[in-house]
Amino acid sequence: MLPLDTTLLKPGLRLAVGLSGGADSVALTRALAAQSKELGLVLHAAHLHHGLRGEEADGDLAFARALAAELGLPFHEAHVNAADEAKGTSDKSAESIEEAARRLRYGWFRELMAAGEVEAVATAHTRDDQAETVLAKFLRGAWTEGLSGIHPIIEFPEGRVLRPMLGTTRAEVEAYLGVLGQGWREDSSNRHLTFTRNRIRHELLPQLESWSPQLREHLTQMAQLAHDEEAWWQAELARMAPQLILPGRPVRGGGRASGNGMTLSMDVTRLAALAVALQRRLLRYAAEKLGTALDFPSTEALRNLALAGRAGQRLQLAPGLSAERTHRELRLTVPDVAQVTADSVPEYAVSVPGEVIAPAFGLKLRIEVSAPVSASTATLRNWRPGDRVQPRYSSGPRKAKEVLERLRVTGSSRKVWPVLDLDGHIAWMKGVEVEPTPGIRIEAASLENANSE
């Protein structure tokens, strides 16, 4: 019997198994099919063809379809092109083919649930997957909540994604299939060391296990601890944040007003009295309420401004988010959506070579020329739907809108985002390392930093 967390499964549940054809998904499908009557499940199978690996992927689909028929399961299938999707959305640092495939896969699961075909989808993530995920997130510099890895339940408006095999090892999966005499499909891309997860699986984890044989178990335990502690933190923040984070700024005569932007404020004396862990959580919580995710350096800069800054000192943080220290408060502000429209942002002509000060964007931008170029002027303007930009090291141009999505630029911050239009192509975009234009060098600095030089 394959060990499963059946507490995630309720009688009467219409559940689709994500059946890729690999060992893990085949084992989960067989195990749930064997227990479906006992558990009261209405079981389906679902396979998404990602448009990768040619005939091999066609064989995966045929295998999954045949297994579903053998087990008497309703079968759902769809086709996408993950490679084209990755090329058309963002640069190498923002979205890989793996990430595009995952996004498409979960998007399709949500479509199945939204259509009423099923209420939930089960995926075959194992304890080994959990260990690899935690290690990958650690290497990327995740916050504590990131170390919680793969969660057993993901809640979507359309339904739930469930992971009943998170306590199951890959060795247990293969032993279970061996007893059944059940074959599975091997994905050749799982051996390609160009993919980060494969390098972790085949190189890094085995090397680390030579130092700590129980490493996978330790990583999965870390994920459980982080998951449980994150649940506690969320409840604690929901309780404390309304007492410590105030909307707007104080006005004469009492009360608070938002002014020309959306502002959240904290009393610096009260903030200083809190534990450091709670300080960080509250600052990040406030930034998230304003549509921005802070990294560790930004959080520490903000904390330093609150605890050691002087009145009148300002700080520009993540795109569109600014901080101000007053005598009593730390204020975080983003532009008010109601106050900002794309049409209201001016355009600035820039000589080539030359420089421009652009108050609407808070920028000073300089163009230098190292070789003869055809353009004599460029335009610093707001981005527009339909703009395409080619990030450095990417295979082709990306839609500016989707690059902003991958940068996590949302809400009001997204309404005003500068680009430099040079001879009809985007030669520079804020926050993006754009493929260089031959003979052209572009430098940009915030007005605050430019004025302090």
Backbone torsions as a table, in degrees:
resi	resn	phi	psi	omega
1	MET	NA	131.1	179.0
2	LEU	-79.4	127.9	-179.8
3	PRO	-69.8	123.8	179.3
4	LEU	-130.3	151.6	172.9
5	ASP	-88.8	89.3	-176.5
6	THR	-78.4	-5.2	176.6
7	THR	-66.8	-17.7	178.1
8	LEU	-78.5	-12.2	-170.2
9	LEU	-111.1	122.0	-178.1
10	LYS	-105.7	145.1	178.2
11	PRO	-55.8	138.0	180.0
12	GLY	88.2	-3.5	-176.8
13	LEU	-69.0	127.6	172.3
14	ARG	-87.5	106.6	-167.8
15	LEU	-123.3	128.5	173.1
16	ALA	-101.3	137.3	173.6
17	VAL	-96.4	129.6	173.8
18	GLY	-71.7	102.0	-171.5
19	LEU	-104.9	95.0	179.4
20	SER	-79.5	-27.4	-173.6
21	GLY	107.3	-12.0	176.3
22	GLY	-73.0	168.9	-174.8
23	ALA	-57.1	-45.3	-175.6
24	ASP	-62.2	-48.2	-176.6
25	SER	-70.8	-33.4	177.1
26	VAL	-66.2	-42.8	178.8
27	ALA	-62.3	-43.4	179.8
28	LEU	-64.3	-41.6	179.9
29	THR	-63.4	-46.0	179.4
30	ARG	-64.0	-42.1	-177.3
31	ALA	-66.7	-42.9	179.8
32	LEU	-70.2	-36.4	177.4
33	ALA	-62.9	-38.3	179.8
34	ALA	-68.0	-29.1	-176.2
35	GLN	-107.3	5.9	-172.2
36	SER	-61.7	-39.8	178.9
37	LYS	-67.5	-45.2	179.6
38	GLU	-60.7	-39.9	-178.1
39	LEU	-86.8	-11.4	-179.4
40	GLY	74.2	32.3	-177.2
41	LEU	-92.2	145.7	167.3
42	VAL	-103.6	100.2	-167.2
43	LEU	-95.6	136.4	173.8
44	HIS	-124.4	168.2	171.7
45	ALA	-125.4	146.3	-177.0
46	ALA	-138.6	132.0	-178.7
47	HIS	-132.3	127.9	176.6
48	LEU	-109.0	122.1	176.1
49	HIS	-86.8	117.0	-172.9
50	HIS	-85.1	0.6	-179.5
51	GLY	73.8	19.6	-179.7
52	LEU	-115.8	156.2	171.9
53	ARG	68.4	16.0	169.1
54	GLY	51.2	-124.1	-175.4
55	GLU	-64.6	-29.3	178.9
56	GLU	-61.8	-43.6	179.2
57	ALA	-68.3	-34.4	175.5
58	ASP	-62.1	-38.6	177.1
59	GLY	-65.7	-36.5	176.4
60	ASP	-60.1	-44.6	-179.8
61	LEU	-62.9	-45.3	179.8
62	ALA	-61.9	-41.7	178.9
63	PHE	-61.6	-47.3	-178.6
64	ALA	-63.6	-41.3	179.9
65	ARG	-62.7	-42.2	-179.2
66	ALA	-67.3	-40.2	179.7
67	LEU	-65.5	-41.0	177.7
68	ALA	-61.9	-41.5	178.6
69	ALA	-64.3	-41.5	179.0
70	GLU	-60.3	-37.9	-178.2
71	LEU	-89.3	-2.7	178.6
72	GLY	72.6	32.9	-177.2
73	LEU	-101.9	136.6	170.2
74	PRO	-56.8	137.6	-173.1
75	PHE	-119.7	130.7	177.8
76	HIS	-115.9	135.7	178.1
77	GLU	-140.5	154.8	176.7
78	ALA	-154.7	160.1	-179.5
79	HIS	-122.6	136.0	173.9
80	VAL	-136.6	174.4	176.1
81	ASN	-126.1	93.6	-174.7
82	ALA	-65.9	-35.3	-178.3
83	ALA	-65.1	-46.0	178.3
84	ASP	-65.2	-36.7	179.5
85	GLU	-64.5	-42.2	178.5
86	ALA	-64.5	-41.2	179.8
87	LYS	-65.2	-33.4	-173.9
88	GLY	-91.2	5.4	-174.7
89	THR	-117.1	-43.2	-172.1
90	SER	-165.2	176.5	-175.6
91	ASP	-84.9	174.0	-174.2
92	LYS	-55.9	-38.6	-177.3
93	SER	-74.8	-16.2	-174.5
94	ALA	-99.4	-43.3	-177.8
95	GLU	-149.6	120.6	175.8
96	SER	-90.8	175.6	175.4
97	ILE	-61.7	-37.7	177.5
98	GLU	-58.5	-45.2	-178.1
99	GLU	-68.1	-40.0	178.1
100	ALA	-63.2	-42.2	179.4
101	ALA	-62.4	-41.4	179.2
102	ARG	-64.2	-44.3	-179.3
103	ARG	-61.8	-43.0	179.0
104	LEU	-65.6	-39.3	-178.4
105	ARG	-62.9	-48.7	-178.7
106	TYR	-71.6	-29.3	173.7
107	GLY	-62.9	-40.0	178.8
108	TRP	-69.9	-39.0	175.7
109	PHE	-57.0	-42.7	-179.8
110	ARG	-65.6	-35.4	176.7
111	GLU	-64.5	-41.9	177.6
112	LEU	-59.2	-44.1	-179.4
113	MET	-69.6	-39.2	-179.9
114	ALA	-65.0	-32.9	-179.8
115	ALA	-75.3	-8.1	179.5
116	GLY	83.6	6.5	178.9
117	GLU	-64.1	-42.6	180.0
118	VAL	-141.2	165.3	178.2
119	GLU	-99.0	-23.0	-176.8
120	ALA	-153.1	161.6	176.4
121	VAL	-127.1	134.9	177.1
122	ALA	-104.2	132.0	175.2
123	THR	-113.1	155.5	-169.3
124	ALA	-98.8	42.8	176.7
125	HIS	-70.0	134.2	-176.8
126	THR	-108.6	178.8	177.1
127	ARG	-63.4	-32.4	177.4
128	ASP	-66.6	-41.1	176.0
129	ASP	-60.7	-40.2	-180.0
130	GLN	-61.4	-46.1	-179.6
131	ALA	-61.4	-43.1	179.3
132	GLU	-64.0	-39.0	-179.2
133	THR	-67.1	-44.9	179.9
134	VAL	-62.0	-43.1	179.6
135	LEU	-65.4	-40.6	178.2
136	ALA	-62.4	-41.6	-179.8
137	LYS	-70.1	-35.2	175.6
138	PHE	-61.5	-42.9	-179.2
139	LEU	-65.7	-28.2	179.3
140	ARG	-85.3	-5.0	179.0
141	GLY	84.3	42.9	-177.2
142	ALA	-70.7	152.7	168.2
143	TRP	-70.9	174.6	-178.3
144	THR	-55.2	-41.2	-178.2
145	GLU	-65.9	-28.3	176.6
146	GLY	-66.1	-30.6	179.3
147	LEU	-73.0	-4.5	174.8
148	SER	-73.2	-10.1	170.5
149	GLY	64.5	-135.7	-177.9
150	ILE	-84.4	124.6	-179.1
151	HIS	-86.9	146.1	-179.4
152	PRO	-66.1	-25.4	179.9
153	ILE	-135.5	133.3	168.9
154	ILE	-116.5	126.6	179.7
155	GLU	-94.8	123.7	171.1
156	PHE	-117.9	158.7	177.0
157	PRO	-58.4	-29.4	-176.7
158	GLU	-83.9	-20.5	-176.7
159	GLY	160.1	-163.8	-175.0
160	ARG	-116.6	147.7	166.9
161	VAL	-107.1	127.2	-173.6
162	LEU	-115.3	145.4	179.1
163	ARG	-124.9	79.7	-175.9
164	PRO	-76.4	-3.6	-176.7
165	MET	-108.6	15.7	-177.1
166	LEU	-64.4	-21.2	176.7
167	GLY	-94.1	5.1	-175.8
168	THR	-102.0	136.4	179.4
169	THR	-89.9	160.9	177.9
170	ARG	-64.9	-33.5	178.0
171	ALA	-64.0	-39.8	178.1
172	GLU	-65.7	-36.7	178.1
173	VAL	-60.8	-51.1	-176.2
174	GLU	-67.8	-34.3	176.9
175	ALA	-65.6	-40.8	179.2
176	TYR	-62.3	-45.2	-180.0
177	LEU	-67.7	-33.3	177.2
178	GLY	-63.2	-41.2	178.2
179	VAL	-62.8	-38.3	-179.6
180	LEU	-77.5	-17.0	-172.4
181	GLY	70.2	27.0	-176.6
182	GLN	-95.6	125.4	176.3
183	GLY	-84.4	175.6	177.8
184	TRP	-153.3	173.8	-179.6
185	ARG	-98.7	142.8	175.3
186	GLU	-103.7	129.0	178.2
187	ASP	-88.2	113.4	-176.5
188	SER	-63.2	-26.2	-179.2
189	SER	-68.9	-17.0	178.0
190	ASN	-68.3	-10.9	178.6
191	ARG	-99.3	-7.1	-176.9
192	HIS	-77.7	119.3	-176.6
193	LEU	-81.8	5.9	172.7
194	THR	-73.3	-21.2	-179.9
195	PHE	-88.8	132.7	-176.6
196	THR	-56.7	-45.7	-177.6
197	ARG	-61.8	-37.6	179.9
198	ASN	-67.7	-37.2	177.5
199	ARG	-66.1	-37.8	176.1
200	ILE	-64.3	-43.9	-176.1
201	ARG	-68.4	-45.2	-170.9
202	HIS	-95.9	-20.7	-176.8
203	GLU	-116.6	-59.8	-170.4
204	LEU	-69.7	-50.1	-178.3
205	LEU	-60.2	-47.9	177.9
206	PRO	-59.2	-37.4	179.4
207	GLN	-66.3	-43.6	179.3
208	LEU	-67.0	-33.4	179.5
209	GLU	-68.8	-20.0	174.7
210	SER	-68.7	-22.6	175.6
211	TRP	-92.5	-36.2	-177.6
212	SER	-138.1	93.5	-175.8
213	PRO	-59.3	-23.3	-179.3
214	GLN	-94.7	20.0	-172.6
215	LEU	-59.4	-44.7	-179.1
216	ARG	-60.3	-41.5	178.2
217	GLU	-64.9	-40.3	179.5
218	HIS	-65.0	-39.7	-179.9
219	LEU	-67.0	-39.8	178.8
220	THR	-69.9	-33.2	174.5
221	GLN	-66.2	-39.4	176.5
222	MET	-60.5	-41.1	178.9
223	ALA	-61.5	-42.3	179.6
224	GLN	-64.6	-44.4	178.2
225	LEU	-60.9	-46.0	-179.0
226	ALA	-64.4	-38.4	179.1
227	HIS	-63.1	-47.1	-178.8
228	ASP	-67.1	-40.0	179.3
229	GLU	-68.5	-34.6	177.4
230	GLU	-64.4	-39.1	177.3
231	ALA	-61.5	-40.1	177.2
232	TRP	-64.7	-44.7	-178.7
233	TRP	-60.5	-41.6	-178.8
234	GLN	-63.2	-39.8	176.8
235	ALA	-66.9	-40.4	-179.7
236	GLU	-67.3	-40.4	178.3
237	LEU	-65.9	-39.8	178.0
238	ALA	-61.3	-31.3	179.4
239	ARG	-79.1	-42.7	-171.2
240	MET	-90.5	-32.6	-173.8
241	ALA	-55.8	-43.9	-180.0
242	PRO	-61.2	-24.4	179.5
243	GLN	-81.2	-25.2	-171.0
244	LEU	-113.4	-21.9	-179.3
245	ILE	-111.1	116.9	-174.6
246	LEU	-110.1	143.8	178.5
247	PRO	-76.0	145.3	172.8
248	GLY	68.3	-156.7	-179.3
249	ARG	-134.6	153.8	-176.9
250	PRO	-67.8	148.3	177.2
251	VAL	-123.1	156.2	-179.5
252	ARG	-60.4	134.9	-179.3
253	GLY	93.5	-2.2	178.2
254	GLY	104.4	162.7	-179.0
255	GLY	84.5	-177.6	-177.8
256	ARG	-139.4	150.4	179.8
257	ALA	-135.1	152.7	-177.4
258	SER	-84.6	-20.6	-179.0
259	GLY	69.4	-140.0	-175.8
260	ASN	-95.2	16.9	178.6
261	GLY	-159.2	176.8	175.4
262	MET	-89.4	121.4	-173.2
263	THR	-127.5	137.8	169.7
264	LEU	-122.8	138.1	-174.0
265	SER	-128.0	152.6	176.5
266	MET	-135.3	137.4	174.7
267	ASP	-69.2	121.0	-173.4
268	VAL	-68.4	-30.0	178.9
269	THR	-67.8	-44.1	178.5
270	ARG	-67.4	-38.0	179.2
271	LEU	-64.3	-41.9	-178.3
272	ALA	-64.0	-27.0	-178.0
273	ALA	-78.3	-9.1	-176.4
274	LEU	-89.0	159.8	174.6
275	ALA	-61.7	149.0	-177.3
276	VAL	-57.0	-40.8	-179.3
277	ALA	-60.4	-39.5	179.6
278	LEU	-73.2	-35.0	175.2
279	GLN	-57.0	-49.8	-179.2
280	ARG	-61.4	-43.9	-178.3
281	ARG	-62.0	-42.8	-178.8
282	LEU	-67.1	-40.5	179.4
283	LEU	-64.7	-43.7	178.6
284	ARG	-68.1	-36.7	177.9
285	TYR	-62.0	-45.0	179.7
286	ALA	-63.5	-43.4	179.5
287	ALA	-62.8	-39.8	178.8
288	GLU	-64.5	-36.0	176.8
289	LYS	-63.6	-25.4	178.3
290	LEU	-95.8	10.3	174.1
291	GLY	86.4	18.7	-176.4
292	THR	-129.1	137.9	174.8
293	ALA	-101.9	125.0	-178.8
294	LEU	-94.2	138.5	171.0
295	ASP	-87.3	178.7	-175.6
296	PHE	-63.3	-47.4	179.8
297	PRO	-59.8	-39.8	179.1
298	SER	-65.8	-39.2	179.1
299	THR	-64.4	-42.6	180.0
300	GLU	-68.8	-36.5	176.4
301	ALA	-63.8	-39.0	179.0
302	LEU	-68.3	-41.1	178.9
303	ARG	-64.8	-39.3	178.2
304	ASN	-65.5	-39.0	176.9
305	LEU	-62.5	-41.4	-178.5
306	ALA	-68.2	-41.3	-171.4
307	LEU	-92.9	-28.4	-175.4
308	ALA	-127.3	-0.2	-178.3
309	GLY	-75.2	171.2	178.5
310	ARG	-113.2	157.4	179.8
311	ALA	-58.8	134.1	-179.0
312	GLY	93.5	-11.4	-179.5
313	GLN	-75.3	139.2	-177.7
314	ARG	-124.1	160.5	-178.7
315	LEU	-147.6	129.7	173.7
316	GLN	-96.7	121.9	-174.1
317	LEU	-105.4	-127.2	178.3
318	ALA	-63.3	162.5	-176.6
319	PRO	-49.7	123.4	176.5
320	GLY	83.9	-5.8	-177.5
321	LEU	-108.9	125.2	177.4
322	SER	-122.7	154.4	179.4
323	ALA	-126.4	146.0	179.0
324	GLU	-136.7	136.8	176.9
325	ARG	-102.6	125.4	172.8
326	THR	-109.4	-175.6	179.0
327	HIS	-60.5	-34.5	-173.3
328	ARG	-116.3	-21.5	-168.9
329	GLU	-130.4	158.6	164.7
330	LEU	-108.5	127.4	-176.6
331	ARG	-119.7	130.1	174.5
332	LEU	-107.8	132.5	-174.7
333	THR	-138.1	139.3	167.0
334	VAL	-125.4	153.2	-179.9
335	PRO	-59.1	143.9	179.1
336	ASP	-74.6	128.3	178.9
337	VAL	-54.9	-37.0	-178.6
338	ALA	-69.1	-21.2	-176.3
339	GLN	-95.6	-11.3	-173.3
340	VAL	-121.8	128.4	172.0
341	THR	-132.8	151.6	-179.6
342	ALA	-60.0	-34.6	-177.4
343	ASP	-70.4	-21.3	-176.4
344	SER	-85.6	-5.4	-177.3
345	VAL	-88.4	125.1	-179.4
346	PRO	-72.5	162.9	173.1
347	GLU	-107.7	147.8	-176.8
348	TYR	-122.4	124.7	173.9
349	ALA	-79.6	135.8	-178.8
350	VAL	-124.8	125.1	175.6
351	SER	-68.7	151.0	178.7
352	VAL	-118.5	102.9	0.5
353	PRO	-79.1	164.5	177.9
354	GLY	164.3	-175.1	179.5
355	GLU	-145.2	162.8	-179.3
356	VAL	-146.9	146.2	170.6
357	ILE	-103.9	125.0	-174.9
358	ALA	-122.0	88.7	-178.0
359	PRO	-59.3	-32.2	-178.5
360	ALA	-61.1	-29.5	179.4
361	PHE	-104.8	-4.3	-176.5
362	GLY	65.8	34.5	-171.7
363	LEU	-127.1	151.7	162.4
364	LYS	-119.6	121.8	-174.3
365	LEU	-122.4	136.5	-178.4
366	ARG	-126.4	136.6	175.5
367	ILE	-113.8	125.4	176.3
368	GLU	-114.6	148.5	-177.0
369	VAL	-120.8	129.9	179.7
370	SER	-114.2	-2.2	179.1
371	ALA	-157.3	159.7	179.6
372	PRO	-57.1	134.2	177.8
373	VAL	-130.9	156.6	-176.0
374	SER	-80.2	-30.5	-175.3
375	ALA	-80.0	139.8	175.5
376	SER	-105.9	-21.3	176.9
377	THR	-139.7	156.9	173.8
378	ALA	-132.5	169.1	-178.7
379	THR	-124.9	121.5	172.2
380	LEU	-90.8	116.6	-173.4
381	ARG	-144.6	174.5	174.5
382	ASN	-75.4	149.5	176.5
383	TRP	-66.0	155.7	-179.3
384	ARG	-130.9	149.0	172.2
385	PRO	-56.3	135.2	-177.6
386	GLY	99.9	-17.8	175.6
387	ASP	-61.3	143.3	175.1
388	ARG	-128.3	140.9	-178.1
389	VAL	-132.6	144.8	178.7
390	GLN	-107.1	98.9	176.3
391	PRO	-62.2	150.0	-179.8
392	ARG	-62.7	141.6	179.0
393	TYR	73.1	4.9	177.5
394	SER	-89.6	164.2	-176.0
395	SER	-83.8	-11.4	-178.7
396	GLY	-178.0	177.5	-179.3
397	PRO	-64.0	150.9	177.7
398	ARG	-122.9	152.5	174.6
399	LYS	-67.5	132.1	-179.4
400	ALA	-58.9	-38.6	-179.6
401	LYS	-58.5	-42.7	-176.4
402	GLU	-77.5	-30.4	172.9
403	VAL	-61.9	-41.2	178.3
404	LEU	-64.1	-37.5	178.3
405	GLU	-62.3	-41.7	-179.3
406	ARG	-72.0	-23.4	174.3
407	LEU	-81.2	-1.9	-177.6
408	ARG	63.7	33.9	175.0
409	VAL	-90.4	112.2	-174.4
410	THR	-131.4	173.0	173.0
411	GLY	57.2	-137.9	-175.3
412	SER	-65.2	-31.2	-179.5
413	SER	-59.6	-31.5	-175.3
414	ARG	-77.0	-18.5	-177.6
415	LYS	-68.8	-33.0	-179.2
416	VAL	-123.1	106.8	-177.9
417	TRP	-146.6	113.4	-170.3
418	PRO	-78.5	146.0	171.6
419	VAL	-135.5	157.4	176.0
420	LEU	-110.2	116.9	-178.9
421	ASP	-94.0	115.3	-178.6
422	LEU	-123.5	110.3	-179.5
423	ASP	54.2	38.8	174.7
424	GLY	84.1	3.2	174.3
425	HIS	-127.7	156.2	-177.2
426	ILE	-83.2	109.4	-178.2
427	ALA	-92.4	-14.9	179.8
428	TRP	-155.7	144.6	176.3
429	MET	-145.3	132.6	-178.2
430	LYS	-54.9	131.2	175.2
431	GLY	78.8	3.7	-176.2
432	VAL	-125.3	134.6	173.6
433	GLU	-85.6	99.3	-174.3
434	VAL	-85.9	147.3	175.3
435	GLU	-55.1	124.8	-174.2
436	PRO	-62.1	145.8	173.1
437	THR	-89.2	126.5	-178.1
438	PRO	-53.1	130.0	177.0
439	GLY	82.2	-1.6	-175.6
440	ILE	-118.6	135.0	172.5
441	ARG	-126.4	130.2	-175.2
442	ILE	-120.6	128.5	176.3
443	GLU	-122.5	137.6	177.4
444	ALA	-135.3	142.4	177.8
445	ALA	-143.0	149.8	175.0
446	SER	-65.4	150.8	-179.6
447	LEU	-60.4	-34.5	179.6
448	GLU	-62.6	-44.8	178.8
449	ASN	-70.9	-37.5	-179.0
450	ALA	-65.2	-38.0	-178.5
451	ASN	-72.4	-21.1	-178.1
452	SER	-89.7	-7.0	-178.4
453	GLU	-74.4	NA	NA
